[in-house]
Amino acid sequence: MQKLIKQIRTYLNMNQTEFAEELNVTFATVNRWENGHALPNKLAQSKMYDFCKVHSVPVYEMTLQKIKETAESISLDKNRVLLYHGSKSGIEGNIEPKSRKQCDFGKGFYMGTEPSQALTLICDYDKSNFYITSICLDDLNHMEVESNIDWAMLVAYHRGRMDKIVGTSFYNKYRDMTENMDMIIGSIANDRMFYVIDNFFIGNITDTALIHSLSALQLGKQYVAISQKGCDAIRIEKEINLSYLERLFMKEVAEENRTKGISLANDICKNYRREGLFFDEILDQAKDGGQL
């Protein structure tokens, strides 16, 4: 937090006295903040947020830059992949595959190739922490799911959207697809994609529109450890605490991303409204024994 405050002040080309006057605090208070002898409370950080908004200070970009610089300082062993994880309450003890069951690829430990994805997922939680992690896939059973209809239907299965065709060969295909795997790698379906994929499930867009949306958004990939063996292969490289001020800006970005996702989905829906199949049509074909 102390580095961020100084970075904001420097960005605005202010000295500590000028900055203190703008926030209606004393010079000594700002000095203590920047020396790490005290932390601004939520009220002070809220004032700082309003002040930064008025002066267009790119706090979110500063947070990303901090993470990037930290990641670049990490020396990885050969064959390890650098990833990012956001935890709503922090990681205590061993890493375990214990997310909600109805996530994109089922119960697991989720990491992403882009820090922005993890940041926006945890912005609403006061005790959230951000982690830079790494994984080596050499000794793991793993698979990568391409950004196609198999990806969409695998997500549908794990989110409980295929229950009405239980027992069909189509259902069993996706039930068994990741069996005995330690790690699944696939495109991210959350954040901006959340609105899009939900519209696919409720019948507003076709599978063709969904896949084109995924390609257009380019949200990066997620690595999901779905076994304990997969979790044991994960290493926490760095833990980064997030201030209340940073989370306020993260919330703003999350909402902007959702708005962009809605706009994009609506445009793609218009462009591809006559192409492909709707979700219910796919399930009806599966019940009748048809193939995609």
N, C-alpha and C positions, 0 to 999 in steps of 0.2 A: 504493500500500500504506500509506503514512504517514497518509493521510486516513482510510482504512478503520480502522486501529488506533485512531485518536483517536475516530472515530465509535462504535466498539464500546465503548470506555472511557466515553465520554460517555453512551451509551445505558444503561450499567450504573450511572451516577452515581458513578463512582470517580475518585479522583485518580491520578496516575502511580505514586505509592508503593504504593497499595492494589492497583492493577492488576499491578504488578511482583511483589508478594508472591503473588498468586494464580497467576501463571505461573512462580514460582520463578526470577525473574531480578532484576537490580538496577534501581533507579530510573534509573540512567544509561543502561541498555540501552533501556528504554521511551522515555526522552527522545530518544535517538539515532534510534530507529525513527520517532517522530513528527516529528522535525525533518528526516527524510530523509537522515541521515548514515549510516545502516546499515539493512539489511533483515534481518528474522528468517529464519533458515534453515528447512528443511522440518520439522525436529523441533520448533522453536518454534511454527511455524504449526500443526502437528498438535496441540500442547498447546492452542493458542488455539482450534482447532476443537472439541476436547472441552469446553473451558471455555464456549464459546459455546453448545454444545448443551445443557449442563447448565442454563444461564441463559436459554435460549430467545431468543438474540439473532438477529434476522432478517437474517443476513448476505446471503443470496441476494436478498432484497428490497432491501437496501442497494445491491447491485451493479446491480440493475435501475434503481434510482433514479438512480445515477451515470450510467448510460447514457442514461436519459431526459433528465436535465439537460444532458448533453453534446449530445444530439440537438436539444434545444430551443434551444441556443445557436448552431446552424448556420443561416446565412442562405442559402437556396437560390435559385437562379435560377428564373425562371418555367418551368413545365412539367416541373420535375424532381421525381422521386419519391424519398423517403428510404427506404432499405432497410438490412438488416443481413446481415453475412456472417461466418461463423466459419471460420478457417483452421487446420488441424491443425499447420502448421509455419510459418505466416506467408507473406505475399505478397512475392515478390521479382521485380523486373522488371515486365514488362507483364502485365496480366490476360489470361488465355487460357482457352478452353473446354476444360479438360483434367481434369475430374473422371472418376471411373470411368464406363465406358461404360454399365453397367447401373444407372443411377440413374433416378429417376422419369420424367424427360423426356429421357434420354440424356446424352451427354457434354456438359458445359457448365460455366458458372460460376453457382453457385446463391446467391441472396439471398432473404431473407424479409421480410415486413412486421412480424414480431414478433421482438424480440431474444431472447426465451426459447428459441425454436427453435434458433437458431444457437449459443446458449450450451451447451445440453445436448448438442449434437453434438460439441463439441470438449473436453468436460470431462475426458476421459481422456488428453489429450496435453499434456506438460509445456511444449512450445514453441508451444502454440496461441496465436493472437491473434484479437481481435475487431475488426471493422471496421464503421463506419457509412459507407455508400456512398449514391450517388444515381445515377439514370438518367433520361435524357430519351428518350421513345419516338417523338418526332416524325418522325425520319428512319429509323426501323427498321421492317422487316417484322415484325409481331408479331401474336400471337393469344392470346386468353384461352379456356381450356378450362373449361367449366361443370362443376360438381360433380355429374356424372351418370355413366351407364354409359360414355360416351365417355372420360371422365377415367380411369375404372377400367381400361378396355381399353388406353388409350394407355400407362398405367403398366405394365400387363402386358406389352405389346409391348417396351417399353424395358428391362424387367427380364428379358427372354428367356423369358417364360412362354408365348409363342404359337408356339414353333418347330415344333410338330407340325402346324400348319396352314399352313406356308409355301406360298405360291403361290395360296392362296384369295383371293377378292375381299375377304373380311373381313380377312385379314391385311394385304393391300395397302392397305386403307383407312387403317389405323393406321400402316403404314410410311410412307405418303405424306402423312399429315395435317400434319406440321410441316415438310415439305420447303420449302426456300428461306426459312425463317423465321430471323430474327435473335434473337428473344426470345419465349419461351413463358411465359404467366402461368397458374397453376393452383393448386388447393388443395394444401396440404402433405400429403404421405403418410408422413412419417417420425415419429419420436418416439412419441407415444401411438398413432398410426395404424399404426405398423409391424406390431404384433401383429395388428391387425384385417385389414389387407390380406393378410398372409401366410395368415391363416385362410381368406380368400376363395380364394386360389390353391390351397390344399390341400384345399378342399372342405368346410370346416366351417361356412361361412356363405354365404348367397346374395348375389346382386348387390343385392337390395333392402336386406338387412341392412347391407351395406357402405356404401351411399349414406346410409342413415340414421345410421350411425356417423360418417361424415364430417361430416354436418350437425350432429350432437350435439357433436362434439369442438371444432369451430370453431377450428382451429389457425392460421388465417390463410392468406395466399397466398405462393407462391414465384415469384420472377421468375428465369428461367433464360436466360442468354445462351448460345445454342448456335452462334453464328458469331463470327468474330473481329471483324466489324463491330459486333455487339452488345456484345462485351467492350470494344471501344475507346470505346464511348459511356458506359461506367461511370466514375464518378469516386469516388475514396476521399476521404471528407470528414474522417474521424477514425479513428485507430488507438488501440485501448484494450488495454493489457496486463492480463492477468489473473493474480492471485497464486495460489499453491498453495492457500491458504486458501479463496479464492473457488471454485476448481475442486472442492474437496472438497464444498462445499455444492451446487455444480452437479450433481455426481454423485448426490447424495442426491435432488435434485429430479427428475433424469432417471429414477431408479429408481421414484420415486413416480408419475411420469407413466405409466411402463410398466405399473405395477400398476393404475392407474386405467383405462388402455386395455384391459387384459385383463378387468377387471370389467365395463366398459361393453360390450365385445364379447360377453361371455357373456350379459348381460341382453338385448341387442338380438337375439342369436341365438335366444333363447327367444321373444321377441315376434314375430319375423318368420321363424320356421323353416319356415313353409308358404308363404311368399310369394317370388316371384322365381325366378331360375335359379342353379344352381351353376356355377362356372367351367368345369368339364368339359362340362356340358350346353351352355354357350354355344359352346365350341369344337367340339363334335360337330355342332351345328346349322350352324356355319360350314363344316365339312368337307362337309356334305351340301348346301351351297348355300343354307341357310336364312338368314333375317334376324331380328334381334332385334326 
